[in-house]
Amino acid sequence: MTGHGKLILVTGGAGYVGSHTIVLLLTENYQVVVVDNLSNSVKGNGNLPESLERVQALTGCNVKYYDCSLEDKEALKRVFSENKIDAVIHFAALKAVGESCLIPLTYYRNNVGGSVNLLEVMKDFGVKKIVFSSSATVYGDPQYLPIKEDHPTGQGCTNPYGKTKFFVEEILKDLWKSDQEWGIILLRYFNPVGAHHSGLIGEDPLGIPNNLMPYIAQVAIGKRECLNVFGSDYETSDGTGVRDYIHIEDLASGHLSALGKLLGVGTTPQCYKGWRAYNLGTGEGHSVLEVISAFEKASQKTIKYKLVERRLGDVPASYADATRAREELEWTAKKNLLDMCSDMWRWQSKNPCGFHQESK
Ligand code: UD1
């Protein structure tokens, strides 16, 4: 019970990573206010997004929710004036790589402009603690493996989505240089997958999934015919792409550790001030074929697939050196690939249409 009732603003809290993080926050006795514009989530029957209705059912705690975009600065100010916020976890962002190449300005306005709005309002209200949801995509094509946090960033970002993550990291760095009262933690996610072990919340992609695990799950449930495996001639153990898949509940717990460091709760007695990045990954890479085979084991279904051309912009292999998070946040990932697939399958089979009542 480390939270001591502290109030955390979670932007994008109705989404995949946000909702799982909120479950843990509430369990650890934090209070939560969510700002989300429902751009990638489903409205529930009451006032809340469906994901948050389920978070409340899971935890027995209340979540205060504002239907608000970060582009609306006046609305953001109202949120801060109505709530005494102690710290912010900032997830809200658009995240489809392909779409970001088609409508880059929308991505820059929302992800970068929205973050600047949020930071300005935080500054005005004297809230100077933030955990930022970043991505291993900032490393581009890795120069070495496993990737450490001091690996160069920004150089190989090939799409606007990835660049927005890099730009916001840099904006946060400049902010800290201008005022050292800020405590800023960047969490660079590798490949979050799986779902809450209850099967009540999980990832609910709009339309055809871009990412591997949701696609496999939809093949397993019979919603998609066949998985295209993008590339089988990489210099990896079996020729397919290798990634560091991390269970969503492990990823969520990384946010609690980061927040603990900013607030000086839990095992860290002092409030951290500074700008610091942490990789959130298991440190282990798995190929696409390994993921397929683990999912088959977890679901007892055969996953039909075919080997096709490489996908533009994909790197052969990417996995984390997660030492810094272990040493400084006392955090490590605990769940393995089979856990990720089993929980993903539980969520998918209990909720064939995700958070929707019926087929989309
Ligand atoms: C992708 C994004 C990355 C983003 C991350 C979010 C691209 C190029 N990169 O990373 O910017 O931060 O998602 O989680 O989109 N694969 C298939 N068939 C599929 C889908 C994927 O074979 O239908 C393969 C890919 O080639 C890759 C692996 O599965 O080797 C993982 O792909 P994916 O889940 O899309 O994640 P990333 O490409 O790592």
Residues whose N, C-alpha, C, O or C-beta is under 5 A from the ligand:
A	BS01	UD1	V97 S135 T137 F190 N191 N210 N211 L212 M213 Y215 N228 V229 F230 G241 V242 R243 V288 R311 L312 G313 D314
